[in-house]
Amino acid sequence: VIAIIAILASMLLPALGQAKERATSISCANQEKNIGLAWQMYHGDFDGYLAQWSPLWDRQYYWSAAISPYLGEKVYKSGTWYYLNNNKRSGMFFCPVKNQTTTAAAAYSTYGMHQYGPGGWPWGGYPGYRKESQIPDPAAQLVIADSNYDATRRNGWSRIANGSWTEFRHSGRINVIFCDGHVSAWSPTELQ
């Protein structure tokens, strides 16, 4: 009887681990779906203009701070930096799978906006503020994804760029928000 229970347990435990991993991935995708809806509401309220990764008028005010009111997240300001959720490792901008992160993150987020994508940034010849109507095929334009960016230890995981600073933390896949607000899980090959 003990041997049979051990065999059954050895068969069941990996399946339980995979189920837990799948559940946290779904939880993350749900959070990203809400972020995508907030992204949509933002440009609905601002005459079609998309939230930027980091606007010229305030380089410490990131996309996550711009859309946070639509998600019920509070924005705090300390000096020139903006902080979400009082720098707690929780909230809509914090992936439930990610357990290690800096606590000194402005725009506290484990998701990153594609800084050269639809929201973009207005520096270095990139167009900056754009309207959704100016984006060709919004359903195919990656905007926000799981990120591991922590290069400055200041703005946390607030960006991705051309395949850099992305993290495939959901069974080798990455959750991606598109300009039209939908979310998909992609493999590294699909992201390329």
Secondary structure, 3 states (H helix, E strand, C coil): CHHHHHHHHHHHHHHHHHHHHHHHHHHHHHHHHHHHHHHHHHHHHCCCECCCCCCCCCCCCCHHHHHHHHHCCCEEEECCEEEEHHHCCCCCCCCCCCCCCCCCCCCCCCEEEECCCCCCCCCCCCCCCCEHHHCCCHHHCEEEEEECCCCCCCCCCCEEECCECECCCECCEEEEEECCCCEEEECHHHHC
